[in-house]
Amino acid sequence: MRSPTFNPNYKDKVYTTSEDDCNVLELSGELETGYLRSGEQLLGSAGINVEALPLMMGMFGMTGSGKTNTELILNAQIIDNSPKTAALIFDFAGQLLEGKGIKPQKGLKDHPLFHTKIQYYSSRDGKMIVGLYTITPERMLTLFPDIGVPQFRLARKLHRKLGKNWIEEARELYATEGHVGIGRAADYKMKHVIEALMFKLSSLSNDLFPASDYSFVDNVTQKVCSGTTCLVDISGMSSEDQDKIVCLTASAVARHYKRLWEEKYEDWERLPTLLITLEEAHEFLDPNKPRTIFSDIALTYRKYRIGLNAVTPRLSRITFDVFAELWTKVIMKTELRKDRIYLTENTPYLEYSDTEIKMLDVGEALLISEPKIKFAVPIKVTHYPTYLDKRGKQDYELPQSQVLSSMEERLNKLNAQKKPSL
């Protein structure tokens, strides 16, 4: 019942699933995702345990299969469990705040805890900036995963010579004197290395990377550590800037967790369990592209209680080493045969699910969450507006405000007591 090892043979007698079966299976978790589906019938709740988040997860499905709704449901449950849990969400399409579609939709802004447990960042308000003075050579490795060792060494020399203004001064020096000026300032002679590094430094846009000591990344780290979910809307930005912001932010938060674990373990124990939701995950986990921080998170950061939620319609482009570490999978309709083969051949309990994955309806999914759920559970993901209606408004237990008429009566009495001015 818990760990089936075979499929029934032809003409074997089979039975439909009942609610008693659902209770025996114990499929519900703190993060309720949906309901066990048996044909058209919906049985008990099915969900994911908080302990499963650091074991990494993935949400897979073609466009229109219901990934955005599933993201909303899972992150809403994480917000409800704050400060035990927190989320760092990168929204590439700008659909998670207000919902998807042209008609009025529901998004995270409609969550009852939006104003107290969610922090929203957008490049449109001009507050999503990373000051040049906060960028060290080490952060250059995160901004530019393809940077070479010679370029990194040159960056460190410039940083030591020019201080925190090293990028700004290096740009000015290169504009006036070319590679000769940079070579003299850093005592460096290799022209092609200088030009390669300066090309990268020049690509940092002034709007996103102004000359400043402020970085919104530090604010994100602070908010996450306090149990606040951070929604980073990077829609409307160039793909290059999106990559930089995503990698830099995730790296800063993850390494802060790691540093506390190594140096202040008691402080680390008080941190919330963190789930980083990464849309378009195939762009960051492609084996044919330079390795990013997200590969490190998936492979080595589970002991720090950090999980990665890789959301993508093109799961076959995720490097195998990372895919093998995704212990929880929410699998939605996938029509591309290449993706289905990659999924069924590299995921336990899906050996005979190829046709079922292709035929799933919108909002339907197969859920695997090891070590708790050791077989593919057919579920119906809860519709986010339905979840909001069921949850209801949040009672903040604020004292009741005075009636307006009583306040006005008191003001009139105070005015009557005033002495006439001389």
N, C-alpha and C positions, 0 to 999 in steps of 0.2 A: 504493500500500500504506500509506503513512504519512498521506497527506492525500487521501482519496477525494473526488472532486468530483461524483460522480453515483451513483445507484442502478442496479443491473442492470435491464435491460428484461425484459418478460414473455417467458418461454421461453429466456432466456439460460442458459447452462450455469454453475452455481455449484458451489463446493467447500466442504466443512467445514474449519474452522480446525484446524491441526495444531500440535504443540509447536514445530516448526521455524518456523512463522509467528509464534508467540508470541516466540521468540528474536529474530527479525528486527525485530519491533515495539518491542522494548526497553521493555516496560511496567512493569518492576519499578522501585521507588524505595526510598530508605532507610526510608521509613515504609510498610511493607507493609500494605495494606488487605485484600486478598483474592486471589482467583484468577480469571484469565480464564475466562469461561464460554462454552462452545459447546454449546448444548442442555443435556443432562444431564452432559456431560463437563467436568471442570475441568482446565485446562492450567497454564501457568506463572503465577508470582506477578504481581500488579499492585499498584502503590503510587504514592505521591506523593513527590516530591523535597523535601528541606528547603528548597531555594530557592523552592519554590512557595508556602510558607506566607505570606510577606509579600505575595503577590499576591492574598490574600483567597480565601475559599472558603465554600461553603454546603452544608448537608446538608438535603435536602428529602424529605418523605414523610409519609403519613398516620399516624395513631396505630396502632401495632402493626406497622409496616412494617420495623422494625429499626434505628431511629435511635439508640436508647440503646446497642445493641451496637456500632454503628459508631463512636459517640463513644468507647466504652471501648477499642476496638482502636486507633484513631488516637492517643489520648492515651497509651496504653500504649507505643506505638512512640516517641512523643516522650520519655517517661520513660526508655526504653532508650537513647536518644541523648543523654541529659544528660551533661555540661553544654553540649553544642552546641545543644540545644533545651530549651525549657521551656514549660509551659502554665499558663494562668490559666483555670480552669473555674468557671462559675457553674451550680450544680445547683439548679433550681427545684423538682424533685419529690423530691429526696433519694434518687435511685436509683443514682447512680454509685459511691457508697462501697461499698455492700453488694450491689448488683445489683437488678434489677427483678423484682417478683413476690412472691407469698406464700411459695412454696416456697424452700428454701435456694438462693441464687444466688451468683454470683461478681461481685465489684466491684473497684474499685481497691485496696481493703484487702487483696485477695488477691495483688496484684502483689508479686513478690519484693523489689522496691526500695521498698516502701511506707514503711518506717521510716526510710529514708535519703534518698529523693528525692521524697517527697510530704508536703506539709503540709496538714492538714485543719482547716477552720474551720467552726464551727456556732454558731448562736445559742442552742442548747440548753445549752451549757456556760457561758454567761455571759461568754465571752471575746471574742465578736465585738461589740466596742463601739467607738464613735467619740466621743472626748471632745469636749465642747462647746468647750473651750479650743483645740482644733486646727482649728476651723471658722472660716475667714476669709471675708470678703465674696466673694472669688474662688471659694471652694468652694461658696458659696451658689448660684452660677450653675450648678454641676454638680448640686447637690441638687435645685434647682428650675429646670428648663430654661425654664419659662414666666415666670420673674421678669422684671419690666420694668426699663428703665433708671432711672426715678426711684426704684424700690425699692432697686436696687443702689447708687445714690448715697447714699441714706439709710443703708444698711447700712455703707458706708464711713465715713460721718460718725460713726455710733455706735461703730464699731471704733476710730476715732482718739480719740474722747473717753473711752471706757470701757475700752479695752485688750482683752486676751485674754478677759476675763470679760464681754464686751459682750452676748452672748446672755442669759446668766443675769441680769445687772443690768437689761437692757432688759425682760425678762419681769417682774421684780419691780416695776420702775417703772410698767409698763403696768397691772399688777394693782392698784396703789394709786392711781395718778393718771390712768390712761387715756392717750389720745393727747396730752393736754396735757403730761404729764410727759416723754414721748418727744420731743415737739416742742421743749421747753425744753432738754433734754439735748443734742439734735443741732442746735439752732437751725434748726428745720424747721417749716413751717406747714401743709403739705398733709395734711389729716386722712385722706383716702381712701388715700393712699400709705402713711401710718403704719399704718393698720389692715390694709392688704393685707400689708405686711411682717410685722407682728406675728402675723397669722394663720398665716403660714408658720413663723415661729419657734416658735409655740406647738404646732405639729403634730409637732415633733421629740420622740419618745417618750423618757421618762427612762431606760428600760431599755436602749435602743439608743444613746442620746446622753446619757450621764451627765455631770455636772460633773467633768471629768478632763482630764489632759494626755496620756493614752494613747489611741492609735488603732491598731487591728489593721491598718489599711491600710498603715501604715509597715512593719509586719512582713511583710506580703505583698510589698511592693516589694523589701525586702531579700532575701527568700527567692527570688523570681523571678530577681533579678539574679545569684544564686549558682547558678542552674540547677535549682532545686527547683520542681516542679510544685505549684501551690496549688489545692486544691479547696475552693470556698466554697459550703457548703450553706445555702441560704436558704429551704428548705422550712419551712412552719409560720409564716412571717412574713406580715404583711399585704402586699398588692400595692404599697402606697405605700412601705413600708419596703424591700421588695425592690428597687424602682426606685432608691431612694436609695443603698443599699449597692452595687448593681451599678455604677451610674454613677460613684459616688465612687471605688470601688476601681480600676476600669478607667482612669479619668481620671488617678489618681495614678501608676499604673505607666507608662502611655503617656507622660505628660508628663515622667516621670523619664528615660525613654529619649531623648526629644526634647531635654531639657536637656543630657544628657551628649553627645549628637551635636553640639550647638551649642557647648558650652563645654569638654568634655574628650573629644575624639574618640578618643584612644587607649584611654580607659576604656570608651567605647561599643563599640569593636571587640571587647572581651573579653566583652561581654554575650551571652547565648544568644539565638538566634532564638526569638521568642515567638509563640505562638498563643493567642488569647483565644476560648474557646468560649462562645457566648452562646445558651442555650436561650430559647425563646419570643422569637426575634429580631424577629418582626413587631411586638411591643409597643414596641420601641425604634427601629424603622426605618420606622414607618408615616408616609407623607407627610402624613397628616391630624393628626399629633400634633407637639408641639414637638420640635425637633431636639435629639438627644442627642450625647454624646461618641462614640458608636459610628458615627455618620455621618462624623464627622471622621476617625476611625481608618480606616474603609474607603476614604475618598477621599484622604487625605494622609499616612498614617503608614507606608506600605510602605517608604519610604526609610530608616526607622529600624529595619527588620527586625521589624516588628510586624504580625501577620496577624489577621484576624477570621474566625472560623468561625460563620456564622449558621445556627443549627439551628432549623427551624420546619416545622410542617405546613401553614402558610398563607403560602406564598411570594409570592402575588400581592399581599400587603399590604406587601411591602418596596418602598421607594421606588426608582424606576427608576434613578436616578443611582448608588445603592449596588449594586443588582443587576447593573448593567453592569460593576462592578469586581470581581465574584466570578469569578476566572479558573479556579478549581477547583470543580467541582460533583459531589456524590455524590447521585444522584437515585434515590430509592426509590419504591415503589408510591404513586401519587397518583391518586385516583379523582375528585376534584372537577374538573370540566371547566374552570372558570375558572382554576384553578391550572395545569393542564396547558397551556392556551392561552398563559398568561403565560410559562410556562417555554419552550415550544417556539418561540414567536415572538421571544423575546429571548435565546436561547442558540444559538450556532453549532453546526452538525452535528446538531441535533435536529429539523429541519424535518419529518421523516417518522416521528418516534418517539412520536407521541401514543398510539397503541394499545399499543405496547410498554410505555410507562410505566404504563398502566392495568392491564396484565396481569402485571406483575412479582410474583414470589412473595416471601414474607417472607425477608429476608436477601439478596435479589438487588438489584442496582443498576446504573445506568449511570454510568460515571466519565469525566469530562472534566477534564483538568488542563493547560491551556495554560501555556507554549508547547510542553511536551513531548508531551502526548497531545492531538492535534488531531482527534479523532473520538470518538464515544460508544462507550466500551468496556463491554461487558456483563461484569459481575463477580459473583462470589459472595463476600460479605463473610465473613471468617473469624469463626467463633463464638468469643467471648471465652474461655470455659472450655477450648476446644480450643487456643487460643493459649497459655494458661497451662500446660497439660499439655506442650505441645511445647517451651516455653521452659525449663521446669524451675526449680529453686530457684537462688538466687543464691549463689555462693561468695564470701564476704567475705574469704577467705584469713586467717582469724584463727588464732592459735596454738592448738594442741590443749590442752585443759585437762587437768590432772593427774587420774589415776585416784583415786577417792575413798578406796580402801584405802591407797594410798601417802600421801595427805594425812593420814589418820588415824594411820598409823604414825609419821609425823614429829611429829605433835602429842603422841603418847604419849612419844616420846623427849625432847621439850622439857619435858614435865611431870615426867619422871623426873629431869631435871637440875636442877630447881628446888630451892633450899635450903629447909628448913622455916622458916616464919616464926617470929620471936621472940615 
